[in-house]
Amino acid sequence: MRAASSNVWTGVQILSVAFVTVLTAAAAQLSFPLPFTPVPFTIQPMIVLVGAAALGARLGALSQILYLTLGIAGLPVFAYAPELPQGIGRLLGPSGGYLMAYPIAAFATGWLAERGLDRRYLTSIAAMAIGLSIIFAGGVSWIARLAGVDTALATGLYPFIVVDIVKIVAAGLVLPTAWKFLR
């Protein structure tokens, strides 16, 4: 009986990872180019962080590794960018640092959630803020390597930080409530 239960759980885990991967790809399709930055606005960071909080560290990171793998293979999962075709070239473009930070941010946020930080409002927001900081650190440092720190901050952080903070506060407020209902 135990083996059957274990197989079902593995199936649920596989489907959950695939679901968060698909949500990440779908969120990329809702991108809004901004005229003053090569980085489009998407809701992907929120999906990455909420998905990781729900899945945990390993499965959250795996969902993002799968997302990047699909993108590297050339599937149209990355946000629209007229200057770069789909595929591995996207990871070399201006958004590459953000994208490559997704698995790390997912792992960190999932790890914090596994320790119960997603169960209370303030700690849930803190866990999301740490994950978002990792995504911004990856993105801004990637842009800075070619354009310099001032330009990287002006095009890769400042235009997004306020809206992203609002998104993680919203996600941080929803998660503890969702866990209460799921119990």
N, C-alpha and C positions, 0 to 999 in steps of 0.2 A: 504494500500500500504506500509505503514511504517513497518508493521510486516513482510511482505515478504522480504523487503530489509534487515531487521535485521537478518532474518533466513539465507539469502544468506551470509551475512557478517560472521555470526557464522560458517557457513560451510567453508568459506574461511579460517577463523582462525583455525578451526580444521585441515583442510588439511595442512595449513602452519606449524602448530606445529608438525604434523605427518611427514611432509617432512623433517624438521630440525632434528627430532628424527632419521629418517632413514639415513640421511646424517651423523649424528654422529656415528651411528652403522657401516655404510659403511667405514667411515674414520678409525675406529678401526681395520677393517680387513686389512687395508694397514699399518701394523705395522712392524717395523724393530727392532728385538732384538739387543741390544748392549752388547758385552761381558763383559763390566766393570760395568754394572748397571742392576738391576732387572727390571727397568722401560723401556719399549720399546719406540721407537720413533714412533709417529703417527702425523697425521695432525689434530687430533681431536680438540686441543685448538683453532685452526683457525676456524673450523666449528662452535664450540660453540660460539665464539665471533661474527663472522659474522652473524650467525643465530640470535643471541640475538639482534644485532644492527638492523636487518631487522624486527624482531618480536616485539621488545620492552621488557620491564622488565618482566612483568608477563608471557607473552606467551613464551619468551625466556627461563625463568626459568622452566616453565611447560614442555617445550620440553626436557629439561635435566632431570627433575624428571621422566618423562615418559621413557626416555632412561635408567635411573638407575633402574626403576621398572621392565622394560623388562629384564634387566640383572639379577636382584635379583631373578626373576621368573625362571631363568635358560636358557633363550634364548641366543644363541651364539652371543651376541652383543658386548662383551668386547674384547679387543685386546688379541691375542694369548699369553698364558703363560703356558708353559708345567708343571710347578709345582703346578698350581691351576686349579681346574675345573671351568666351568662357574657357575654362581650363586652368592649367597651372600658372599661366601668365597673370591671372587675377591675384595670386598670392604674391607676385612680384610688384604689383601696382600699388597705388596709394592706400588701398583698403587692406592690403595684405597683413599688416601687423595686427589689425583688429581681428581679422579672420583667424590668424594663427594663435591668437590669445584665447579664442573661444574654449578650446579644451582645457586650458589651464584655469580659466575663470570658472568653468563648469565644475572642475574637480574641487577647487577651493570652496565654492558656494555649496556644492553637494556635501563636502566634508563638514562644513559648519552646520548644515542642515541635519546631518547624521548625528550631530551632537546636541540637537534640539533647538538650535538658534532660529529655526523657522517656525517655532511653536508660539512665540510671543512677538508682539508687534515691533517693538524697538529692536530686539535682537534679529528679527527677520530682516528689517530694513538694513541693519548693520551688515548682515551676511551678504545681502544684495549689493551694498555699497562696496564691500571688499571685492566682490566679483567684477563689478563695474570698473573699479580702479585698475584691476588687472587688464581688462579689455582696453581701457584708455591708455594705460602704460605701454601696452604692445603697439597700439595704433600710433600714438604720438611719437614713440621712439623710432618706429619704422619710417614715418615721414621725416623725422628730424635727421636721420642718417644722410639724406640727400638735400633737404631744404633748410636745415638748421632748426634749432629749438624754438625760436620766436615764431617762425612760419608754421612749424608743426603745432604749436599751441593755438595760433590764430586760425588755422584751418582744420585742425583735428580734435581740439578740445573745446574751446570757447563756444563755437556755434552749437554744440550738442549737450553741454553739461547740464544746463538748467532743465531741459526737456527730459534728459535721461534720469536726472534725480527725481523728477516728478513720476516717471515711469517706475522706478524702483520703489519709491514710497508707496505707490498704488499696489504694486506687486507684493511688497512687504506687508501691507495691510490686508490683502486678500488671502495670503497663504495661511496665517494662523486661523482665520475664520473657516477656510476650506478644510483644514485638518480637523477642526472641531466637528464639522458636519460629517466628515468621513468616519469619524469614530462612531 
